[in-house]
Amino acid sequence: MTAREPAPPSPPQPSVDSMKTIAPSLRRNLFLQALILVMMTPGLILYPVPVAANPVGPDVVAGNVNFQGLGTPQLDINNLTNGGNGR
């Protein structure tokens, strides 16, 4: 019967404690804050993310609901019945 060889050691996992020790120093160090800002600014300028808060199309489950101004900055939703449920 042959002896089993020990399993190879697993690669080291990043610990949560190391992040906890880095975060306060990043918050206090103005140079690192400026460096992170300088590194992130070109990406934020070159890849702007559009912001859209209004729904794209009306979806009425029950009742009679009137939508005016779809696709514009101002959306008016009028519930024409007591049982209207606009989503």
matplotlib code that plots the C-alpha trace (Angstrom):
import matplotlib.pyplot as plt

x = [0.0, 1.4, 1.4, -0.8, 1.0, -0.2, -2.4, -0.8, -1.4, -4.3, -3.5, -3.7, -7.1, -7.4, -8.5, -11.3, -9.0, -6.5, -9.3, -10.4, -6.9, -6.5, -9.9, -9.1, -5.8, -7.4, -9.9, -7.2, -4.6, -5.3, -2.7, -4.4, -7.8, -6.5, -4.8, -8.0, -10.0, -7.5, -7.6, -11.4, -12.2, -11.3, -13.6, -16.5, -16.1, -15.6, -18.4, -21.3, -24.2, -27.6, -30.1, -33.7, -36.3, -39.6, -41.1, -40.7, -44.3, -47.6, -48.6, -52.1, -53.2, -56.8, -59.0, -58.5, -55.3, -54.1, -50.4, -49.3, -45.7, -44.1, -40.4, -40.3, -38.9, -42.4, -44.8, -48.4, -50.4, -54.1, -56.2, -59.6, -61.3, -61.2, -59.8, -56.9, -53.6, -50.8, -47.4]
y = [0.0, 3.4, 6.4, 9.3, 12.5, 15.6, 17.9, 21.0, 24.1, 26.3, 29.8, 32.5, 34.2, 38.0, 38.7, 41.1, 42.5, 43.8, 45.9, 47.2, 48.5, 50.1, 51.9, 54.4, 55.3, 55.9, 58.2, 60.3, 60.5, 63.5, 62.3, 59.0, 60.6, 62.9, 60.0, 58.0, 61.0, 61.7, 58.0, 57.8, 61.2, 60.3, 57.3, 59.2, 61.9, 59.5, 57.1, 59.1, 57.1, 58.5, 58.9, 58.1, 58.1, 58.0, 54.7, 53.9, 52.7, 52.5, 49.3, 49.5, 46.4, 47.4, 50.5, 53.5, 55.5, 58.2, 58.8, 62.1, 63.1, 59.7, 60.2, 63.8, 65.2, 65.7, 62.7, 63.2, 60.1, 60.6, 57.9, 58.2, 55.5, 54.5, 51.1, 52.3, 50.7, 52.2, 50.6]
z = [0.0, -1.0, 1.2, 0.1, -0.7, 1.0, -1.0, -2.4, -0.5, -1.7, -3.0, -0.5, -0.3, 0.1, 3.6, 4.6, 7.2, 4.6, 3.0, 6.3, 7.0, 3.5, 3.4, 6.3, 4.8, 1.4, 3.0, 4.8, 2.1, -0.2, -2.7, -3.2, -3.4, -6.2, -7.9, -8.0, -9.2, -12.0, -13.1, -13.1, -14.7, -18.3, -18.2, -16.8, -19.5, -22.4, -21.4, -20.0, -18.7, -19.7, -16.9, -17.5, -14.8, -16.7, -18.0, -21.7, -22.3, -20.4, -18.8, -17.3, -15.3, -14.6, -15.1, -17.4, -17.0, -19.3, -20.0, -21.5, -22.4, -22.8, -23.8, -22.6, -19.3, -18.0, -17.7, -16.7, -15.4, -15.0, -13.2, -14.9, -12.8, -9.1, -10.0, -12.2, -11.5, -13.6, -13.5]

ax = plt.figure().add_subplot(projection="3d")
ax.plot(x, y, z, "-o")
ax.set_aspect("equal")
plt.show()
